[in-house]
Amino acid sequence: MIDRRRVLQLGALAALTTTVLPACGTDEQGQPAPQPTPDSQQADELALIAAYDAALLSAGPRATVVYQRLRDEHVEHLVALGWQQPPPAPVDANSSRRVLIRAERRASRIRSDAAATSPDADQAQILALIAASEAQHVVDLEAL
Amino acid sequence: MSTAIQAALAGEYAAIYAYGRAGGRLTADQDVALLHLSVHRTVRDTLRQWLLDDDEQPAPPAAAYTLPGPVNSDRQARELLALVELRLIPLYTELIAEQFEEPQRRRRAVREVRDCALRAQSWGAPGQAFPWPTDLAAPSAPS
């Protein structure tokens, strides 16, 4: 069952993953490692991280601080959802505060629905917390 | 025995008390506090009804509550309200597991986790990757 210790573990695991794992996946011979296929929740978090990376390329100083924090929280979500690869390298794509707000609102709704229907109780609890976090992101972005 | 429903009900009683104590110290956003208080009363009634539906007697509110600190200023009032909202989150997270086989109740608990996090944020709590009260010590028992 989830408790404070488990929540702390989720954050620590994410920190470990983002600082220790290499920036891009390669095997011992330097060949690109095969990438696992993300499930729908993981794919959604990867897309959000990519959207923040794109937005960070042209963000002002104040937005950069907020975007970076929210982006890092999505990495924590991703790890909690079982993804053990580093996020892909940033790509140059269009993103904006309005796009991020829409994406976060959608993500929170999807995560809530998943929490309400997940066949696994622990996963349902984690998804509910992620949905809450993403709802907070909407507020943070709207305040910018 | 619906332990998590009783625990969430106790949390709602505490939140209603806290809003009553803090509301008068706010120098702005009293209307927001009143709205949130109304929501907590509605949730309290829902939880009581769930227990009655399960042939259980809802526990009454505590005779007295100990506040974590003085509530004499707007800042202290906001800190108290942020804290009580965050402290509800583990209770509703537990409710998700307890009411796992009850789809409507589980969905309601999921919504409460989100709404408590948003209300905590509205009173000044910082956003978190996994919204949770930072003042609660980690349990010593293995998870």
HADDOCK unambig.tbl for C-alpha pairs under 7 A between the chains (distance, minus, plus):
assign (segid A and resid 1 and name CA) (segid B and resid 143 and name CA) 6.79 0.50 0.50
assign (segid A and resid 4 and name CA) (segid B and resid 138 and name CA) 5.20 0.50 0.50
assign (segid A and resid 5 and name CA) (segid B and resid 138 and name CA) 5.14 0.50 0.50
assign (segid A and resid 5 and name CA) (segid B and resid 139 and name CA) 6.71 0.50 0.50
assign (segid A and resid 7 and name CA) (segid B and resid 130 and name CA) 6.79 0.50 0.50
assign (segid A and resid 73 and name CA) (segid B and resid 129 and name CA) 4.80 0.50 0.50
assign (segid A and resid 76 and name CA) (segid B and resid 129 and name CA) 6.58 0.50 0.50
assign (segid A and resid 77 and name CA) (segid B and resid 129 and name CA) 6.79 0.50 0.50
assign (segid A and resid 112 and name CA) (segid B and resid 110 and name CA) 6.48 0.50 0.50
assign (segid A and resid 115 and name CA) (segid B and resid 110 and name CA) 6.80 0.50 0.50
assign (segid A and resid 116 and name CA) (segid B and resid 103 and name CA) 6.88 0.50 0.50
assign (segid A and resid 116 and name CA) (segid B and resid 106 and name CA) 5.99 0.50 0.50
assign (segid A and resid 116 and name CA) (segid B and resid 107 and name CA) 4.90 0.50 0.50
assign (segid A and resid 116 and name CA) (segid B and resid 110 and name CA) 6.72 0.50 0.50
assign (segid A and resid 121 and name CA) (segid B and resid 97 and name CA) 5.45 0.50 0.50
assign (segid A and resid 121 and name CA) (segid B and resid 100 and name CA) 6.72 0.50 0.50
assign (segid A and resid 125 and name CA) (segid B and resid 93 and name CA) 5.75 0.50 0.50
assign (segid A and resid 125 and name CA) (segid B and resid 96 and name CA) 6.52 0.50 0.50
assign (segid A and resid 128 and name CA) (segid B and resid 110 and name CA) 5.43 0.50 0.50
assign (segid A and resid 128 and name CA) (segid B and resid 113 and name CA) 6.65 0.50 0.50
assign (segid A and resid 129 and name CA) (segid B and resid 113 and name CA) 6.83 0.50 0.50
assign (segid A and resid 129 and name CA) (segid B and resid 130 and name CA) 5.24 0.50 0.50
assign (segid A and resid 129 and name CA) (segid B and resid 131 and name CA) 6.22 0.50 0.50
assign (segid A and resid 130 and name CA) (segid B and resid 129 and name CA) 6.72 0.50 0.50
assign (segid A and resid 130 and name CA) (segid B and resid 130 and name CA) 6.03 0.50 0.50
assign (segid A and resid 131 and name CA) (segid B and resid 114 and name CA) 6.57 0.50 0.50
assign (segid A and resid 132 and name CA) (segid B and resid 113 and name CA) 6.40 0.50 0.50
assign (segid A and resid 132 and name CA) (segid B and resid 114 and name CA) 4.02 0.50 0.50
assign (segid A and resid 132 and name CA) (segid B and resid 117 and name CA) 6.04 0.50 0.50
assign (segid A and resid 132 and name CA) (segid B and resid 131 and name CA) 6.91 0.50 0.50
assign (segid A and resid 133 and name CA) (segid B and resid 127 and name CA) 6.75 0.50 0.50
assign (segid A and resid 133 and name CA) (segid B and resid 128 and name CA) 6.05 0.50 0.50
assign (segid A and resid 133 and name CA) (segid B and resid 129 and name CA) 5.49 0.50 0.50
assign (segid A and resid 133 and name CA) (segid B and resid 130 and name CA) 6.06 0.50 0.50
assign (segid A and resid 133 and name CA) (segid B and resid 131 and name CA) 6.20 0.50 0.50
assign (segid A and resid 136 and name CA) (segid B and resid 118 and name CA) 5.99 0.50 0.50
assign (segid A and resid 136 and name CA) (segid B and resid 127 and name CA) 6.02 0.50 0.50
